[in-house]
Amino acid sequence: MPQQFDASTITNLRDLGGIALVGNSAVRPGLLLRSGGLDRLDVVADPAVAALGIHTVVDLRSENERRERPDRLPEGARLIVADVFAGPGATHPGGGEQVPGKLEDVLGSPAAAEEHLGGGKAEKVMSDVYRSFVSSESACQAFRLLLTTLAEPDCGPLLFHCTAGKDRTGWAATLILLLLGADEAAAEREYLAVEPAVRAAFKPVSDRFTAAGGDPAIVDAILGVRPGYLAVALEEMHRTYGGVTGYVRDGLGIPDSAVDRIRARYVA
């Protein structure tokens, strides 16, 4: 089973190690980690983080997110920027910032949220975001860079993250697990497992929003880790590429030799 770390300065810090794969194998522990933002990381307060020996951090966030809340890296770690929303094809609700990246801004004004996200619009926006994970050029470039990095001989233990650690990070975890040989049910369980941590981390934001008269349904749609959202991305992957093999090879341009290296390293 994957390990959830009790880290006080990182949201959703999880080790994908132990997740079951086909053929009585599993993800190798200690090498593939996921989380929310690292802008509050304090390795003194969280000594368990230092013990992980993280060598590479892949930041999936946008330029604005990185500028406003830059990563605080574990000592000795290198940073790889893989911006999922870095260009045309990204989804912007109402012409504003991306929903997954700017939760505080999206939920900062009940009136604006109602205008842009009320009446079921939030669910549509989130579905469009997940579809773009597979279809947009910027997302393909970002996830290509993530997998290319995983295939490098000096990658070491790698942590990938966004802001909340649920959408961009959730799709990245799903992609990696499917590529390693997990079935979709196992990948979905890992995707859904982070919801309690997300809810807890953003409870002050959601409480302020609803206390100011905001619609709780909008909060649920934006903060929710819903199987229907993941299903949209999976459907887009199957429709366009026939499955994860075609998506990785044709959509992301990852050669079979790199896939072989990834599987050899991360499958126990």
N, C-alpha and C positions, 0 to 999 in steps of 0.2 A: 504494500500500500504506500502511496506517496506520503511524505512527511510534511506536516504543517508546522512551521517554526513559530514559536511564541516570541516574536520580535516586536519590541515596543516602538521602534523608529522606522519600520518598513511594513507596509500593508501587504497582506497576501503572499508572504514569503513561503514558497513551497518547493519541495524537491520532487521532480517527476519520477525519481527512482522508485522501483518496486511496482510500477503499473504493469499489469500483465499484457504480454504480447502473444502472438500466435506461436505454436510450437513449444509450449511449456517454457518460454523465455520471459524476460521482463526487462524493463528499462534499468540500466546500470545506475546505482545510487551515487549521489554526490557530484554529478557532472552536469545535469540539466536543471536549472533553477528558474523560477518565475516569480514575479512580484509586482506590486504597484510602484509608485514613484520612490526614488532614492534621495529626494531633496532633503529629507530629515534624518538620513542615516547617521548613526553615531555608533561606531564600533566599540567605543568604551562602554556605552549603555547596553549594547547588544553584543557581548563577546562571542556569542554563538555564530554571528555573521563572520567575524574574523576567522573563526575556526574552519569555515567552509573553504577557504583558500580560493576565492573567486578570482579567476585570471582575466576573464573577459566579460564586459557588460555591453549588451546590445539595447540601445534606447530607441524605442519605436515611436516616440512622441514627436509632435510638431515643433517647428522652430520657436513659436511663441511660448509653448510649454517649457522648452529647454531654457529659453532666455529668462522666463519668470521664475522658474524653479529648477535651477541646474542640479544635475546629479552630484551627490557626494559619494565618491567611489571608495570601495575598500582599498586599503594600501596595496600598491603594486598592480592594481587592475587597470587594463586598458579599456577605452571607451570606443564603441562602434556606433555611429548614428545611422539608423535605418528608419527614416521618417515615412510612415505609412501614408501620410496625407500631404506629401511634398509636391503638389502640382495638380494638373488637371485630372479630373476623374474622381477626386475626393468629394465626399458628401458634406455640404454645409447647410444646416437647417436655417431657413430664412435669411440666407446670405451671411450668417454669422460664423462663429467658430464651430469646429466639429464637436458634435455632442460628446463623444467619449473623452475628448481631451479637455473640455472646459465645463465640467459639471457645476462648479460654483457659479460661473457666469450664466449658464443656461437656467439654473434654478434661482438666480439672484433677483429676478423680477417676476412675480406671479402674473402680471398683466402681459408682459412680453412672452412669457412661457405659454400662456393661454392662446395668444395670437398665433404663435408659430408651431406650438406642439399640442394644443388642446384638441378635443374631439377626435382622438385616434391618430392624429398626425405624428405623435411621438413614436408610435409603433411603426409607422411607415418609414419615418426617418431612420430609425434603428435598423430596420430591414434593409433599407438602401445602403446604409453603412456596411453592413455585413456582406451584402452583394458586392460592394466595391472592394472588399478585401481580396476577392478573387479576380475581379474584372478590371480594376483601375491599374494604370501603368505604374503609378507611384507605389501602390501596395505590392505589386509584383516585384518591383525593384527592391523594396524593403525586405520582403520575405526571401528573395533571392540572396540578398546580402547576409541575412541570418543563416540560411543553410550553407552558403559558401564559407562563412566563418566557422560553422560547426565542423566542416570538413577539413579545416586547417590542422596541420600536425601539432601546432603549438597553442591550440585553442584553450586547453585546460578547462576547469570547471567554468561554465558559462551561465550567466543570469541575463534573462531578457525581461523587459518590463515596458509598461506605458504609464499612465497616471493612476487609474484605479486598479489596473491589473486584471481586467475582466473581458474587454472587447478585443482590442488589438492583441493583447497578450493571450487572451483566450483562444483566438484563432491561431496564433503562432503555436501554442501548446497542442492544439488539435492537429495542425499540420505535421508537427514533429512526431506526435504519437502515431498518426496514421502511417507516416513514412517508415517508422520503425517496426510497424506490424501490429499495432493495436487495432481492435475492431472499433466501429463507430460508437458502439454502446459504451466501451471503456473510455473513449475520448470524450464522450458527452458527460460521463460521470465526473471526470476531472474538470471539465468546463463548468459544470453546475456547482462544484464543491466550494467555489470561492464566494458564493453569494453572502453567507453570513458575515464574512470579513469585510466585504464591500459595504454592506448595510451599516455595520458598526463604524467603519471609517468615515462614512459620509452622513452619519446620523445628525450631527450638528447642522449640516447644510440642509438636509431634508426637513428637519424640525423647524428651522427658520422659515423655510419656504411655505410649509403648511400653516405655520402660525401666522404668517402674513396673508393668508387666504388662498394660497396656491392649491391647485387640484392634486390630491394624493395620487390619482391615476397617472399623472404626468411623472411624478417621482418614481412610481412603480415601473413605468415603461422605460425610464432612463437609467435607473439604478438596477433594474432587474437583470438577472442572469437567466435568460429564458431559453428553453430548448428550441423554441420557434425561431429565435434569431440565428442560432447556430445552424439550424436546418436550412435556412435561406442560403448561407454560404456553402454548405455541403451540396445543396441542390444546384447552385451555380457551378460548382466544381464538376459535378457529374454531368451536368448538361453541356458544359463547354469542353471539358477535357476527358470525360469518361471515368474519372476517378483520380485518386491521389497520384498514381504513377504518371498519367498524362499531364496532370497539373504541374507536377514538379519538373518533368522533362520538357514539356512544350510551353507551359505558361511561365515557368520561372527560369527555364534554360539551364537547369542543373544537370550535368552529365552523369551517366550511370556510374562512372568511376568515383565521383564524389559521393553519390548515394551509398555506394559500397563502403566507403571509408566511414561515413556517418553510422551506418548500421554496425560495422565492426567495432566501433568505439563505444557506442551507447547501448548496445544490446548485451545483457549479461548472459 
